[in-house]
């Protein structure tokens, strides 16, 4: 799987920088290529936080520590993808708007989201006992995800923003070639998330079998 993912992402990267033309409606049209990496990172972060919440609910129902481990793994991956989304957004903002950070609603909400999940990891690190840690962090993960749709989809659209007002599917937005490459990038980033998640979950299960139980991460 990893070989296919590697080839797929190489093709996406090559298409992004070699095949895509400069985009309309941007002060620096070449900077639009950054969206091919920025948007999938943000969307996969939401997916990862959702999966973390699903496993948190599963733990609270079944009290199986492997579910808590998977919840933590997915939260860690979600944090990583959200961080990458913020970094690529900072690069785009520096080129497009002249400043790496503008306290734009989208920039601010993703920073708040990172802080919320940083507190999740702090809670896990500060709580002793696998069962107690799993119970507290599972409850926190569920509450934390309630904020995700609001921070990612609702608030940024409700406030004035420097981000382009057009969508990728509108006539005034990016062309069909951008939508094609963006879709391919989305598939690739989802594949990377699934691959890393399954690998980390397998390692957690092996550790649990070695110890005779599965400790939360």
Order of alpha helices (4+ residues) and beta strands (2+ residues): alpha-alpha-alpha-alpha-alpha-alpha-alpha
